[in-house]
Amino acid sequence: MVSSLSLSLATTLFQTSSSGGVDVTQLYASGSSTGSSLPPGVALKQAETNEAKQLDQVRKDPQVKKDLARYAKVVSTAKTLNDVLDDPVARKVFMKANGLGDQTDFVGLAKKALASDPKDAKSLAKELSSVNGNWLDTVKRFDFKSLGVTALRLTGAVAQVTGDYVAETRLDNLDQATPGLGSAILFKTVAPTLTTPLKVLGSALGREVVITALGLPKAIALQSLDAQSKAITQRLDITKLKDPEFVDKLVQRYLIQINGGAGGVTA
């Protein structure tokens, strides 16, 4: 597992400043959005009920349409993956679509990590995966090491990035309305795959939701993996993460904790 110190060092080594910030579209109109005044459970249910409408609103957003048009144009003419990553808008779209939006400004890190060999157990993408598994998932999905920028022009590749970008933007908008709501919705889709404490800890999303919901201190990250795993298993039956009803209650507890707080839950 990569320590926070080694990740910080890697970020420093490969960071390149960028002028391309992450744009956040306007929050949804009344009737199709969540709001911070709503109880977390109500906000969650409303967001799930209105998913199709919210995704359609994101697709129609002028800034989103502009970003996606720019991405498609850059990809169509790029000679290398670096050409895509050097363009602030194209980089933002690709990184965000693949769950790496918070790493958009780290251009050098992205170039090195995404060029990793997915079969190399010592690659940078593999190293970073202990902090955010989306690095390795992206490398495996596109295999830039073998295909280069051609991977982004294969049949369906642009459509996949477009759809994922729209979905991630929707989640960001939900987080703007109710902190943690987008993360809660995403966690519900991945919870069944978190079958061990180590898988929970190895997922940035899983770690955030579970540790927060259980009321465990953030400083637990400074402890050994064994100690962190024990702290989780003492309060959570991991097998219950396959139960949709239980996961729904867990994410509601997560939302309560980050929107005012309550005592932790033993599950």
URPE-V299391 format. One record per residue. N is the residue number from 0. PHI is phi in degrees with one decimal (999 if undefined). Layout:
n=N phi=PHI
n=N phi=PHI
This chain:
n=0 phi=999
n=1 phi=-80.2
n=2 phi=-74.8
n=3 phi=-62.5
n=4 phi=-68.9
n=5 phi=-68.9
n=6 phi=-65.6
n=7 phi=-61.3
n=8 phi=-64.5
n=9 phi=-62.4
n=10 phi=-61.6
n=11 phi=-63.8
n=12 phi=-66.0
n=13 phi=-109.8
n=14 phi=-69.6
n=15 phi=-130.4
n=16 phi=-65.7
n=17 phi=-139.8
n=18 phi=-93.4
n=19 phi=-89.5
n=20 phi=-81.6
n=21 phi=-88.1
n=22 phi=-80.0
n=23 phi=-120.1
n=24 phi=-72.7
n=25 phi=-64.3
n=26 phi=-69.4
n=27 phi=-68.4
n=28 phi=-68.9
n=29 phi=-55.6
n=30 phi=100.4
n=31 phi=-128.6
n=32 phi=-125.6
n=33 phi=-105.7
n=34 phi=-142.4
n=35 phi=-64.7
n=36 phi=-80.7
n=37 phi=-81.9
n=38 phi=-60.0
n=39 phi=-51.7
n=40 phi=-62.5
n=41 phi=-69.2
n=42 phi=-60.5
n=43 phi=-63.9
n=44 phi=-63.3
n=45 phi=-65.2
n=46 phi=-63.3
n=47 phi=-68.9
n=48 phi=-65.4
n=49 phi=-98.3
n=50 phi=-55.4
n=51 phi=-60.4
n=52 phi=-66.4
n=53 phi=-66.6
n=54 phi=-62.9
n=55 phi=-64.4
n=56 phi=-64.4
n=57 phi=-64.7
n=58 phi=-58.7
n=59 phi=-86.3
n=60 phi=-63.2
n=61 phi=-55.0
n=62 phi=-68.3
n=63 phi=-63.1
n=64 phi=-61.6
n=65 phi=-65.5
n=66 phi=-61.9
n=67 phi=-69.1
n=68 phi=-65.7
n=69 phi=-64.2
n=70 phi=-58.9
n=71 phi=-59.9
n=72 phi=-65.9
n=73 phi=-63.7
n=74 phi=-61.9
n=75 phi=-68.1
n=76 phi=-112.8
n=77 phi=-64.5
n=78 phi=-94.0
n=79 phi=-140.9
n=80 phi=-61.4
n=81 phi=-61.4
n=82 phi=-62.1
n=83 phi=-71.0
n=84 phi=-72.0
n=85 phi=-78.3
n=86 phi=-89.4
n=87 phi=-55.2
n=88 phi=-73.9
n=89 phi=-60.8
n=90 phi=-63.7
n=91 phi=-58.8
n=92 phi=-62.6
n=93 phi=-65.1
n=94 phi=-64.8
n=95 phi=-64.9
n=96 phi=-60.5
n=97 phi=-104.6
n=98 phi=73.1
n=99 phi=-119.6
n=100 phi=-57.5
n=101 phi=-76.2
n=102 phi=-108.4
n=103 phi=-56.2
n=104 phi=-78.8
n=105 phi=-91.4
n=106 phi=-63.2
n=107 phi=-60.9
n=108 phi=-62.3
n=109 phi=-62.8
n=110 phi=-60.3
n=111 phi=-71.8
n=112 phi=-67.6
n=113 phi=-71.5
n=114 phi=-85.4
n=115 phi=-62.9
n=116 phi=-81.1
n=117 phi=-62.1
n=118 phi=-93.6
n=119 phi=-89.4
n=120 phi=-67.1
n=121 phi=-107.2
n=122 phi=-70.4
n=123 phi=-63.9
n=124 phi=-60.6
n=125 phi=-65.8
n=126 phi=-61.7
n=127 phi=-71.2
n=128 phi=-64.3
n=129 phi=-72.8
n=130 phi=-102.4
n=131 phi=-145.6
n=132 phi=-62.7
n=133 phi=-66.4
n=134 phi=-60.4
n=135 phi=-69.8
n=136 phi=-59.4
n=137 phi=-66.9
n=138 phi=-62.3
n=139 phi=-69.2
n=140 phi=-66.7
n=141 phi=-104.0
n=142 phi=46.8
n=143 phi=-62.8
n=144 phi=-57.6
n=145 phi=-95.0
n=146 phi=-101.2
n=147 phi=62.9
n=148 phi=-67.1
n=149 phi=-56.1
n=150 phi=-57.6
n=151 phi=-83.6
n=152 phi=-109.9
n=153 phi=-65.0
n=154 phi=-52.2
n=155 phi=87.2
n=156 phi=-66.5
n=157 phi=-65.2
n=158 phi=-63.8
n=159 phi=-64.8
n=160 phi=-63.4
n=161 phi=-59.9
n=162 phi=-63.0
n=163 phi=-68.2
n=164 phi=-66.0
n=165 phi=-62.2
n=166 phi=-64.2
n=167 phi=-66.7
n=168 phi=-65.3
n=169 phi=-60.1
n=170 phi=-63.4
n=171 phi=-62.4
n=172 phi=-63.6
n=173 phi=-65.4
n=174 phi=-63.5
n=175 phi=-65.4
n=176 phi=-76.8
n=177 phi=-136.1
n=178 phi=-48.7
n=179 phi=87.8
n=180 phi=-65.2
n=181 phi=-62.6
n=182 phi=-63.8
n=183 phi=-63.1
n=184 phi=-64.2
n=185 phi=-65.6
n=186 phi=-60.4
n=187 phi=-61.0
n=188 phi=-80.9
n=189 phi=-101.9
n=190 phi=-50.6
n=191 phi=-62.7
n=192 phi=-85.4
n=193 phi=-90.9
n=194 phi=-91.2
n=195 phi=-139.8
n=196 phi=-57.9
n=197 phi=-67.0
n=198 phi=-69.1
n=199 phi=-63.0
n=200 phi=-69.7
n=201 phi=-82.4
n=202 phi=-105.0
n=203 phi=-58.1
n=204 phi=-69.0
n=205 phi=-61.2
n=206 phi=-59.0
n=207 phi=-60.4
n=208 phi=-68.9
n=209 phi=-66.8
n=210 phi=-62.9
n=211 phi=-67.5
n=212 phi=-62.1
n=213 phi=-81.7
n=214 phi=74.2
n=215 phi=-80.7
n=216 phi=-71.3
n=217 phi=-60.3
n=218 phi=-65.2
n=219 phi=-61.1
n=220 phi=-62.8
n=221 phi=-82.2
n=222 phi=-85.7
n=223 phi=-67.0
n=224 phi=-60.4
n=225 phi=-62.3
n=226 phi=-66.1
n=227 phi=-64.7
n=228 phi=-62.0
n=229 phi=-64.3
n=230 phi=-62.1
n=231 phi=-73.2
n=232 phi=-67.1
n=233 phi=-69.3
n=234 phi=-119.1
n=235 phi=-140.8
n=236 phi=-85.9
n=237 phi=-56.4
n=238 phi=-62.3
n=239 phi=-71.6
n=240 phi=-70.5
n=241 phi=-90.9
n=242 phi=-95.8
n=243 phi=-55.2
n=244 phi=-66.4
n=245 phi=-65.6
n=246 phi=-61.9
n=247 phi=-61.0
n=248 phi=-67.7
n=249 phi=-64.9
n=250 phi=-70.5
n=251 phi=-66.3
n=252 phi=-63.3
n=253 phi=-58.2
n=254 phi=-65.5
n=255 phi=-63.0
n=256 phi=-62.1
n=257 phi=-91.8
n=258 phi=-120.6
n=259 phi=128.4
n=260 phi=89.6
n=261 phi=-161.3
n=262 phi=-65.6
n=263 phi=-64.3
n=264 phi=-121.6
n=265 phi=-96.8
n=266 phi=-122.4
